[in-house]
Amino acid sequence: MSLFTVAEAREVLIGLLPTIERFITVRADTAEIQASVRGHTLGGAMELHELEQRLDSLMRTIQETGVQVKGWAPLLLDFPATLDGEDVLLCWLEGDLGLAWYHRAEVGFAGRRPLRFDA
């Protein structure tokens, strides 16, 4: 597993933003189709399958960068890193304006702390 610097993780996140935006849109479309086909025997199954395939493809694109996907809704991404000699996960949650949080792996999301500005 490779580790990101804060600068590298922020650069990767910026590069992933178009993929993330597509993922969020396709995820919403998938949820709507799932709701409409639930209980119906006709229609929607093929479209739902295609949307699920697109979600899988977008997820693979994200993961191929070395980013860990910890949640789908909301989208939660972790970037393995080292801060002050300690292994941490730089943490981005859907809706965050940028990469501004981290937590120790063993503590998880509940231990999120803000990154220092000089990090």
URBEL-V415231 format. One record per pair of residues at least 12 apart in sequence whose ideal C-beta (glycine too) atoms are under 8 Angstrom apart, sorted by the first residue. I is the first residue (numbers start at 1). J is the second residue. Records with the same first field share a line. If there is no record, write none. Layout:
I: J ; J
This chain:
1: 66 ; 80
2: 66 ; 80
3: 80 ; 81 ; 82 ; 87
4: 66 ; 79 ; 80 ; 81 ; 90
5: 81
6: 81 ; 83 ; 90 ; 99 ; 115 ; 119
9: 79 ; 81 ; 90 ; 99
10: 98 ; 99
12: 65 ; 66 ; 67 ; 79
13: 77 ; 79 ; 92 ; 98 ; 99
15: 65
16: 61 ; 62 ; 65 ; 67
19: 58 ; 61 ; 62
20: 62 ; 75 ; 94
22: 58
23: 55 ; 58 ; 59 ; 62 ; 75
24: 75 ; 94
26: 51 ; 54 ; 55 ; 58
27: 55 ; 72 ; 73 ; 75
29: 51
30: 48 ; 51 ; 52 ; 55
33: 47 ; 48 ; 51
34: 48
62: 77
66: 79 ; 80
67: 79
68: 80 ; 89
70: 109
74: 93 ; 94 ; 95
75: 93 ; 94
76: 91 ; 92 ; 93 ; 94 ; 109
77: 91 ; 92 ; 93
78: 90 ; 91 ; 92
79: 91 ; 92 ; 99
81: 102
83: 102 ; 115 ; 119
86: 104
87: 104 ; 105
88: 102 ; 103 ; 104 ; 105
89: 102 ; 103 ; 104 ; 105
90: 102 ; 115
91: 103 ; 109 ; 112
99: 115
100: 114 ; 115
101: 113 ; 114 ; 115
102: 115
